[in-house]
């Protein structure tokens, strides 16, 4: 039994999907504002949950297609119900198993890559799915430098790979990416970990040659 899949199926039904959207929305939107969507582009969200990021990106004028994938079938059912544009597509799959003929300009993942059986294999697949010059944006609140979140795996009792900022950078570099990192903090939040460390965003840029 895949405990990650069953946990997120439960969350899709008990309101946690919407709670995740509320929890992450502020920092994700802050980060997305730093990205230039000024050329026609395609977008993939890995671990899309209820699809809120896909719906947001599909509203960008230059967006040709925005796809969301999730290993939770019930999250995908919810995403499809909320779909409000022909540009949006949702598929029940994980990144390692995803079969897709095209390539993307941008790939995004918020709080999902560390659930993969192997971060290395997931990154290898993401690298292949990007066009040369394409970018992968990976957001996580769960990293060793942010000590208050390190106990999440124990609390949730599911597989979550905990790594430091330095280790995350190394994963990306080993996959072939040029790497940038950025912390997005919510300075007025009541939660100390959101104020002091915030969300770590690792950007992997696929070289053009």
C-alpha positions as a printed Julia matrix, in Angstrom:
209×3 Matrix{Float64}:
   0.0    0.0     0.0
   1.26   3.48   -0.92
   0.8    5.48    2.29
   1.55   8.81    0.55
  -1.19   8.15   -2.02
  -3.77   7.07    0.59
  -2.92  10.04    2.85
  -3.51  12.52    0.04
  -6.68  10.73   -1.06
  -7.95  11.31    2.49
  -6.86  14.95    2.4
  -8.75  15.49   -0.87
 -11.93  14.46    0.95
 -11.5   16.05    4.38
 -10.69  19.66    3.39
  -6.92  19.44    3.78
  -6.45  20.15    0.05
  -7.97  23.61    0.53
  -5.98  24.06    3.73
  -2.74  23.33    1.83
  -3.72  25.93   -0.76
  -4.29  28.51    2.01
  -1.03  27.54    3.79
   1.16  27.83    0.7
  -0.65  30.48   -1.32
   1.08  33.6     0.0
   4.67  32.41   -0.43
   3.98  30.65   -3.75
   2.33  33.75   -5.24
   5.19  35.89   -3.96
   7.63  33.57   -5.73
   5.61  33.3    -8.95
   5.64  37.1    -9.25
   9.42  36.91   -9.74
   9.03  34.73  -12.87
   8.76  36.38  -16.27
   5.93  34.84  -18.29
   6.5   37.15  -21.27
   6.92  34.47  -23.98
   4.49  31.71  -25.02
   5.04  28.81  -22.61
   3.91  25.42  -21.34
   3.76  24.59  -17.62
   3.68  21.43  -15.51
   2.83  21.27  -11.8
   4.17  18.11  -10.11
   1.97  17.23   -7.13
  -0.74  19.71   -8.08
  -3.16  18.92   -5.23
  -6.5   20.59   -6.0
  -4.96  22.31   -9.05
  -4.92  25.88   -7.77
  -1.47  26.74   -9.18
  -2.41  25.3   -12.6
  -5.58  27.43  -12.64
  -3.57  30.51  -11.69
  -0.93  29.94  -14.38
  -3.51  29.14  -17.07
  -4.78  32.71  -16.66
  -1.43  34.09  -17.88
  -1.94  35.46  -21.42
   1.12  33.7   -22.84
   0.28  30.3   -21.34
  -0.4   27.73  -24.06
  -0.98  24.75  -21.76
  -0.86  24.15  -17.99
  -0.81  20.55  -16.8
  -1.14  19.23  -13.26
  -0.23  15.73  -12.1
  -0.77  14.09   -8.74
  -0.38  10.54   -7.45
  -3.64  10.96   -5.52
  -6.57  10.05   -7.78
  -8.98  11.95   -5.55
  -6.9   15.13   -5.78
  -7.08  14.86   -9.58
 -10.86  14.34   -9.45
 -11.08  17.53   -7.38
  -8.78  19.4    -9.79
 -10.91  18.43  -12.77
 -14.08  19.62  -11.01
 -12.5   23.02  -10.39
 -11.09  23.34  -13.94
 -12.05  26.65  -15.53
 -10.0   26.83  -18.75
  -9.37  24.71  -21.85
  -5.66  25.3   -21.29
  -5.76  23.13  -18.16
  -5.23  19.38  -18.08
  -4.94  17.05  -15.09
  -3.54  13.52  -14.96
  -3.41  10.88  -12.24
   0.26   9.87  -12.23
   3.49  10.47  -10.37
   6.43  12.16  -12.08
   8.48   8.98  -12.38
   5.68   7.16  -14.27
   4.48  10.12  -16.34
   4.31   9.43  -20.07
   4.32  12.64  -22.1
   5.65  13.27  -25.59
   6.19  17.03  -25.36
   8.56  19.16  -23.3
   7.86  22.05  -20.95
   9.21  25.57  -20.55
   8.47  25.58  -16.82
   7.98  22.82  -14.27
   6.83  23.61  -10.73
   6.57  21.57   -7.55
   5.51  22.74   -4.11
   5.92  20.42   -1.12
   5.82  17.24   -3.19
   9.25  16.19   -4.48
  10.4   14.88   -1.09
   7.58  12.28   -1.18
   9.17  10.61   -4.23
  10.69   7.16   -3.73
  13.88   8.62   -5.18
  14.52  12.37   -5.51
  17.35  11.57   -7.95
  15.05   9.61  -10.31
  12.32  12.26  -10.07
  14.82  15.02  -10.94
  16.22  12.99  -13.82
  12.68  12.72  -15.29
  11.97  16.43  -14.72
  15.25  17.31  -16.46
  14.21  15.22  -19.5
  10.77  16.85  -19.6
  12.22  20.38  -19.78
  13.17  22.17  -22.96
  16.8   23.43  -23.13
  16.81  26.69  -21.17
  13.69  25.55  -19.3
  13.34  26.02  -15.55
  12.21  23.82  -12.68
  10.98  25.61   -9.54
  10.9   23.43   -6.43
   9.45  24.84   -3.2
   9.79  23.2     0.2
   9.19  24.13    3.82
  10.56  20.75    4.92
  14.36  20.99    5.08
  16.87  20.47    7.89
  17.88  24.15    8.15
  14.27  24.89    9.12
  14.31  22.92   12.39
  10.65  23.47   13.3
   9.48  21.52   10.23
  11.93  18.61   10.57
   9.47  16.67   12.77
   6.75  16.6    10.1
   7.73  13.13    8.83
   7.39  11.68   12.33
   4.03  13.4    12.81
   2.61  12.29    9.46
   4.11   8.78    9.58
   4.72   8.66    5.85
   7.85   8.65    3.69
   9.38  12.14    3.5
  13.02  12.66    2.53
  14.57  15.35    4.74
  17.58  17.23    3.32
  19.5   20.43    3.89
  19.61  23.36    1.5
  23.14  22.3     0.55
  21.98  18.73   -0.2
  19.07  19.97   -2.31
  21.46  22.06   -4.39
  23.69  19.02   -4.88
  20.75  16.89   -6.09
  19.95  19.52   -8.72
  23.58  19.9    -9.8
  23.99  16.13  -10.12
  20.93  16.04  -12.39
  22.6   18.56  -14.71
  20.9   21.77  -13.6
  22.42  25.18  -12.99
  21.06  26.08   -9.55
  19.75  29.15   -7.75
  18.08  29.25   -4.34
  15.83  31.75   -2.64
  14.0   31.96    0.68
  10.51  33.45    0.68
   9.43  34.46    4.18
   6.08  35.49    5.6
   7.26  38.1     8.09
   3.85  38.69    9.7
   2.93  35.03   10.16
   2.33  33.72   13.69
   4.38  30.61   12.94
   8.06  31.14   13.71
   9.27  28.85   10.9
   7.34  30.86    8.3
   8.8   34.13    9.6
  12.41  33.12   10.17
  13.21  30.52    7.52
  10.24  30.48    5.2
   9.91  28.48    2.02
  13.1   27.36    0.3
  12.75  27.62   -3.48
  15.38  25.81   -5.53
  15.44  26.79   -9.2
  17.06  24.4   -11.66
  17.88  25.8   -15.09
  18.49  23.29  -17.89
  21.52  24.43  -19.94
  20.88  25.26  -23.6
  23.89  23.19  -24.7
